[in-house]
Amino acid sequence: MTKRLRAYPPIVGVVIPTLNEAEFLPALLADLRPVVVPLDIVVADGGSSDGTLAAASTAGVRTVVAPRGRAAQMNAGARAVAGRWLLFLHADCRLPPRARRALLTAVVDEPELDAAVFGFAIDLPPGWKHFIEMGQAVRQALYGLPYGDQGLLVRRELFHAVGGFPDVPLLEDVAMLRALGRRARVRTLPGTLLTSGRRYQRDGVVRTWLRHTAIILLYFLGVAPRRLAHWRDRGPARG
């Protein structure tokens, strides 16, 4: 099966937005190498000043330069990759073997699938890890809102049908998932992505969780993403 699949043109276009992700990007690219589905991987960079572009080049991955901002970068990456499916991944996540198997099954054996995310896991000490993961499980169960850290697998035609990611500086993942949910069921695949807990560790777990929760609440109360981004950026320095 592996040889047959690799003989075909790319099935999945993988888009990884980056901004100074030289520390994390190589591990994700290494996780993608064993995927037996034909991939076309593009790093959509927003102006990195570290070794991000060199890391992509070393791994044999193409790069595109886009205006800074995750939405603009992911849209630019989507235009640059080939594939019937688009897979958006944050640079600081890991794609474990079970997630790779779930990806293969989704794009090869599930013709009724239109869009999906992976399960959520975070790299934090056990107590905080359980707290954040449980909070996200409740949020997703109640409101159907995965994190952008859970990746997004979507058929290309559906991605274009909803207009791509909206041009907002914050919560582009939430806006996209809401748009997709109005047209299709967004499933959760039976595999988890492991995302870095660096922002929680840097800014404090409780403070970061409260800030994220407040931003989501204010967004649903109608506060514009640009105002929320301004409020967020007045907090602890971001990296």
Protein Blocks (a to p, Z undefined) as FASTA:
>chain_A
ZZmmmmpccfbdcddddehjllmmmmmmmmmmmpmbdcddddddehiablmlmmmmmnop
acddddedjklmmmmmmmmpgcjbdcdddfkbccdfklmmmmmmmmmmmmkbmbdcdddd
ddddfklmmmmmmmmmmmmmmnopacfklopaddfklmmmnopaaddfehklmmmmmmmm
mmmccddddbdddddfklmmmnopklmmmmmmmmmmmmmnopafklmmmmmmmmccdZZ
